[in-house]
Amino acid sequence: MGTLVCLHAHPDDECISTGGSIARAVAEGHRVVLVVATNGDFGESPDDLAEGESLVDRRKLETRRSADVLGIHRVEWLGYKDSGMTGWEQNGDPESFVQADVEQAARRLAAILLEENADVLTTYDWHGTYGHPDHIKVHFVGRRAAELAATPAVFEATMNRDEIVKMLKLGRESGFEDAADFDPEGPADDGNPMGTPAAEITHSVDVSSYVGHKRESVRCHASQVTDSSMFLQMPDEVFSASFGTEWFIKQGDPPGLHPGWLFE
């Protein structure tokens, strides 16, 4: 059995892009470690925070609940502030992840990879799937950390743009209104289209047996209504069809999409 380390930018990012792979890895007997780069302090702030409870406190609690649903064995935080979206004033905060020194952040992650003797690391594609500054930083920090720790396999989580187009068509046909105005081929946060064309992806991972875990982990992040509501409102069959496969680019492999697994 091996060890999978998943690096994500914010609390709740673990769900959609790698939640199924996490649950599958755990079910197959692998150890899974979640590393979250930021504290998510610029997420949605719920109305029911208790006296003395911060948004960061709530999001860490929700992440722990999500980790329990997925079966994650260990959760670690790199300790950076959320950078916000492109152009926000938070981008300039010296404590934000986007301002972090890549080498320093990579060493923090590499220490975990070495301690865990990680076999596989997941990060994000070159533009963080949708261009969020923290997601882009994950790509570079993860790549460098894997070099420092000599981690054998690195998989960049992404979204299959061609499949998103099909998913939205299915959603519209099912009467899902949130799908009506979204154009995955239009500019996302960094000006690039959402995800990656199928021709540039290497692995499609079947997680159809774990979509229930995936959806329940999304539900754990109840404070983030704006982020999660679309996924929770989908009819079960649409959610299963849309998220029963997770998509990765394996570093070092030539493009060529094929069914595969993180532990090959």
C-alpha positions in Angstrom: 0.0 0.0 0.0 1.1 3.6 -0.6 0.7 7.1 0.6 -1.2 9.9 -1.3 -0.7 13.5 -0.4 -3.2 16.0 -1.8 -2.2 19.7 -1.8 -5.2 22.1 -2.1 -5.4 25.8 -1.9 -8.4 26.4 0.4 -10.8 24.5 2.7 -13.4 22.8 0.5 -11.1 22.5 -2.6 -10.5 18.8 -1.7 -14.0 17.8 -2.6 -14.7 18.3 -6.3 -11.4 17.7 -8.0 -10.0 14.9 -5.9 -12.7 13.8 -3.4 -13.5 10.7 -5.3 -9.8 9.7 -5.8 -9.3 10.3 -2.0 -12.2 8.0 -1.1 -11.1 5.4 -3.6 -7.5 5.4 -2.3 -8.7 5.0 1.3 -11.0 2.2 0.3 -8.1 0.4 -1.4 -6.0 0.6 1.7 -3.8 3.6 0.9 -2.9 6.3 3.4 -4.1 9.8 2.4 -2.9 13.1 3.7 -4.6 16.4 2.9 -2.4 19.6 3.0 -4.3 22.9 2.8 -2.3 25.9 1.8 -4.5 28.7 3.1 -6.9 29.3 5.9 -9.8 30.3 3.6 -10.4 33.6 5.5 -11.9 35.3 2.4 -14.7 32.7 1.9 -18.4 33.2 2.7 -18.9 34.2 6.3 -22.0 32.5 7.7 -24.6 34.1 10.0 -24.4 31.4 12.6 -20.8 31.9 13.9 -20.7 31.4 17.6 -19.3 34.1 19.9 -15.6 34.0 19.6 -15.7 31.7 16.6 -13.9 33.0 13.4 -14.6 32.0 9.8 -11.2 30.3 9.9 -12.3 28.3 12.9 -15.4 27.2 11.1 -13.7 26.3 7.9 -11.1 24.2 9.7 -14.0 22.4 11.5 -15.8 21.8 8.2 -12.6 20.5 6.6 -12.1 18.0 9.5 -15.7 16.8 8.9 -15.1 16.5 5.2 -11.8 14.6 5.9 -13.8 12.2 8.0 -16.3 11.6 5.3 -13.6 10.9 2.7 -11.5 8.8 5.2 -8.5 11.1 5.2 -5.9 10.1 7.8 -4.1 13.4 8.4 -4.9 17.1 7.7 -2.1 19.7 7.7 -2.2 23.5 7.1 0.7 25.4 5.5 -0.5 28.5 7.4 -0.9 31.1 4.6 -3.7 33.6 4.3 -6.3 33.4 1.5 -5.1 35.6 -1.4 -8.6 36.3 -2.8 -9.4 36.4 -6.5 -7.2 38.1 -9.1 -7.0 41.9 -8.6 -8.3 41.9 -5.0 -6.3 44.0 -2.5 -5.6 40.8 -0.5 -3.3 39.7 -3.4 -0.7 42.1 -1.9 -0.9 40.9 1.7 2.7 39.7 2.6 1.1 36.8 4.5 -1.0 35.6 1.6 -0.2 32.5 -0.2 0.3 34.3 -3.6 3.0 36.4 -2.0 4.8 33.4 -0.4 8.3 32.5 -1.4 8.0 29.4 -3.6 11.1 27.8 -2.1 10.0 28.4 1.4 6.5 27.1 0.9 7.8 24.1 -1.0 10.1 23.2 1.8 7.1 23.2 4.2 5.3 20.8 1.9 8.4 18.7 1.2 8.9 18.1 4.9 5.4 16.5 5.0 6.1 14.5 1.9 9.4 13.2 3.4 7.8 12.4 6.8 5.0 10.5 5.1 7.3 8.9 2.5 4.7 9.9 -0.1 4.3 7.9 -3.2 1.9 10.3 -5.0 1.3 14.0 -4.8 -1.7 15.8 -6.4 -1.5 19.5 -7.2 -3.3 21.6 -9.9 -2.7 22.2 -13.5 -0.6 25.3 -14.7 -3.4 27.8 -14.3 -5.1 26.2 -11.3 -8.1 25.0 -13.3 -9.8 28.4 -13.2 -7.1 30.9 -12.7 -7.4 31.6 -8.9 -4.0 33.0 -7.7 -3.8 30.5 -4.9 -4.5 27.6 -7.2 -1.8 28.7 -9.6 0.6 29.0 -6.6 -0.3 25.4 -5.6 1.0 24.2 -9.0 4.4 25.8 -8.6 4.8 25.0 -4.9 3.7 21.4 -5.4 6.1 20.9 -8.3 9.0 22.2 -6.4 8.2 20.3 -3.2 8.0 17.1 -5.2 11.5 17.8 -6.6 12.9 18.5 -3.1 11.3 15.3 -1.6 11.9 13.2 -4.8 8.3 12.2 -4.7 7.9 9.5 -7.4 4.6 10.6 -9.0 2.9 14.0 -9.3 -0.6 14.3 -10.8 -2.0 17.7 -11.6 -5.8 17.8 -10.9 -7.7 19.6 -13.6 -11.2 19.6 -15.2 -11.9 18.2 -18.7 -13.1 21.3 -20.6 -14.7 19.1 -23.3 -16.6 17.2 -20.6 -17.7 20.4 -18.8 -19.4 21.5 -22.1 -21.2 18.2 -22.2 -22.1 18.4 -18.5 -23.6 21.9 -18.9 -25.7 20.7 -21.8 -27.0 17.8 -19.7 -27.7 20.3 -16.8 -29.6 22.6 -19.1 -31.7 19.7 -20.4 -32.5 18.8 -16.8 -33.6 22.3 -16.0 -30.7 23.2 -13.9 -30.7 27.0 -14.1 -27.2 27.7 -12.8 -25.8 26.0 -16.0 -27.5 28.5 -18.3 -25.0 31.4 -18.1 -21.7 29.6 -17.5 -19.4 29.4 -20.5 -16.3 27.1 -19.7 -14.7 28.3 -23.0 -14.9 31.9 -21.9 -12.2 33.7 -19.8 -12.0 32.5 -16.2 -10.2 34.4 -13.3 -6.9 34.6 -15.1 -8.4 35.1 -18.6 -7.9 31.5 -19.7 -10.8 29.1 -20.3 -11.8 26.7 -17.5 -9.8 23.5 -17.1 -7.8 21.7 -19.8 -8.8 20.3 -23.3 -9.1 16.5 -23.3 -6.2 16.2 -25.7 -3.8 17.6 -23.1 -5.0 15.4 -20.2 -3.3 12.1 -19.4 -5.6 10.3 -16.9 -9.3 9.8 -16.4 -9.9 8.2 -13.0 -13.1 6.3 -12.4 -14.6 7.4 -9.1 -18.2 6.5 -9.9 -18.4 4.3 -6.8 -17.5 7.2 -4.6 -19.6 10.1 -5.8 -21.7 9.7 -2.6 -18.6 10.4 -0.5 -17.7 13.3 -2.8 -21.1 14.9 -2.5 -21.3 14.5 1.2 -17.9 16.0 1.6 -19.1 19.1 -0.3 -22.1 19.2 2.1 -19.7 19.4 5.1 -18.6 22.8 3.9 -22.0 24.3 4.7 -20.6 27.8 5.4 -19.6 28.2 1.7 -23.1 28.4 0.3 -22.0 30.2 -2.9 -19.2 27.7 -3.6 -21.2 24.5 -2.9 -24.8 25.2 -3.7 -24.5 24.4 -7.4 -23.2 21.0 -6.6 -25.8 20.2 -4.0 -28.7 21.4 -6.1 -27.9 19.0 -9.0 -30.1 16.0 -9.4 -28.3 12.9 -8.2 -28.0 11.4 -11.7 -26.6 14.7 -13.1 -24.0 14.9 -10.3 -23.0 11.2 -10.8 -22.6 11.7 -14.5 -20.7 15.0 -14.1 -18.3 14.0 -11.3 -17.9 10.2 -11.5 -14.6 10.8 -13.3 -11.7 12.9 -12.1 -9.1 14.2 -14.4 -5.3 14.5 -14.0 -2.2 15.4 -15.9 0.7 13.2 -14.8 3.9 15.1 -14.8 6.4 13.6 -17.2 3.8 11.7 -19.2 3.1 12.7 -22.8 -0.5 13.9 -23.6 -2.8 11.0 -24.4 -5.9 10.6 -22.4 -6.5 7.1 -21.0 -8.3 5.4 -18.1 -5.8 5.1 -15.2 -5.2 5.4 -11.5 -2.9 7.4 -9.2 -1.3 4.2 -8.0 -0.2 2.4 -11.1 
